[in-house]
């Protein structure tokens, strides 16, 4: 089948295919020679450069407004040069059709393409979409999205609001009043409170029959907490009588939990005892809940000695899980803070069995710190010994280092001496470690201004002399340019005194130029200016 080429195209610019009757095809060199296009044919005329090509109007369409229906039927893209129907020759035998198109291929609407390429190779699109997109291709989609975002931002600023978060990014908020005021199950009293809010003058006695409903509602819970501060004895008793039987359920409710906590704050001894007794059987469950653990802590804070014993007994049934819980560990800490020391022996016994594990545990380390703060040393004898034996590991642990620091602050004199002496023997390694560098700082602080500083003079002097050294390359120089060790040098400047202070100042002045060119050294220079004075630091 022979193809007829339009007169507007140069036939020599097209590759020719030999006919089946002449006995073969042309050689490759001959085809290349014929495929070469003169420069004047590759470039448009000077008068046409910089101008948009005139679109080819569909047959019978004289106005652009008529293009829509015509091009939807399959006419060429109006933004491309005029190209007759069926102008593409078939591909040679045995070769892929791309970039050629078979003769008789139905015309399709095309997107405007880059100059210098076959227009028919570009991506086909619907005619309506091609007409809507501006010249410049698909990249304009990003610009359109940017314009939409800018308009949305302007609209939010005009309304005075902020961009809303996705429902997955925020906690569930109370339902707006306007959306659920027609709830037929809601009492008239709560409906009135939701409408008027804090301005509501509803008598307290009118809400007695629906106290539980109020406690579980966002607005009703706030109203109850506000009114309980000014309520008389009868009103408070009515609330206690309604809440106490349902305290277990309300303590797990996001709004009811606040009401139960409020009752512990305003109740008398008998009311608190009854309320705590109603929670005793559910202490373990509540301690592992985000809301319930706060109610339990409030109960421990206000409960009597008798209630403490009941709560401790219940917690002792599964103390390990409670310490490991992100919520339950706060309950155990509150027990240590509020209960008498002899009432927390069940906690001490649990920690003694695996002190090193709990000292390096994210939540267990907090429990040990509270024990060091509130319990006597003779109660913690075994725990202290376990900690002292584990200093090499705990000092470099992300959580255990806080336990060692707490021992330096709240431990016995002999315990502090042992810790400082051990740190002195490994001061360079500990000073250049992220976690143990905190312990080294605490050693200098406690030995200088701590409770037992007078008894730690010898240990302090040895620690200071070890860092200052006796030769020209003391450990001080290894620490000062380290991202963790430089903080030790700053604490040494702060806590130095007497001859050691002069020696420290002299050694730092020797390497002052090196400090000026170091990021970490600049912190040390600032500490020198603060302690030694600007003139002395720049000598």
ABEGO torsion letter per residue (X at the ends): XBBBBBAABBAAABBBBBBAAAGEBBBAAAAAAAABBBAAAABBBAAABGBBBBBBBBBGBABAAAAAAAAAAGBBBAABBBBBBGABBBBBBGBBAOABBBBGBBBBBBBBBBBGBBAAABBBBBAAAAAABBBGEAAAAAAAAAAAAAAAAAAAAAAGBBBBBBAAABBBBBBBAAAAAABAABBAAAAAAAAAEAABABBAAAAAAAAAAAAABAAAAAAAAAAAAABBAAAAAAAAAAAAAAAAAAAABAAAAAAAAAAAAABBAAAAAAAAAAAAAAAAAAAABAAAAAAAAAAAAABBAAAAAAAAAAAAABAAAAAABAAAAAAAAAAAAABBAAAAAAAAAAAAABAAAAAABAAAAAAAAAAAAABBAAAAAAAAAAAAAAAAAAAABAAAAAAAAAAAAABBAAAAAAAAAAAAAAAAAAAABAAAAAAAAAAAAAAAABAAAAAAAAAAAAAAAAAAEABABBAAAAAAABAAAAAAAAAAAAABBEAAAAAAAAAAAAAAAAAAABAAAAAAAAAAAAAAEAAAAAX
